[in-house]
């Protein structure tokens, strides 16, 4: 669920927001929303506010067919929008570990599945009580993934900057079609 909020920015800050939004090729309000979400996630991480109850689907199967971190057979635009949002939030929460994430990561099935799995796992951990070893395992995994990103051949020519959903992500359909029965 989403809610509209009206905010007032001083002129210099608004000018900077407009400039950043133009560089990111997204509306200023969308970019502002991402900034607010990132700051709230940081505050939750620092325990200044209670953690958000994530709307991320659980790791259990999605519609009885596939795990929630995999797109449903035949594609699902709602799943893509929701997953994009939780991946942006994951990056906002763990920017150091994900700093080597290359732009257009969604073109790689490995990167997409890894990010979706990490985002769903983080959401599950945030939902409620769990064994602290699960938290430790998550942190080890996201750190390992960050090292893998840093060590990939060719280096980061252009790092991914979280923002609005790119058209090629939003409109793409799953390559995994429902199997014939």
Buried (B, 14 or more C-beta within 10 A) or exposed (E): EEEEEEEEEEEEEBEEBBEBBEEBEBEBEBBBBBBEBBEBBBEBEEEEEEBBEBEBBEBEEBEEEBBBBBBBBEBBEEBBEBBBBBBBBBBBBBEEBBBBBBEEBBEEEEBBBBBBBBBBBBBBBBBEEEEEEEEEEBEEBBEEBBEEBEEEEEEBEEEBEBBBBBEEBEEBEBEBEEEEE
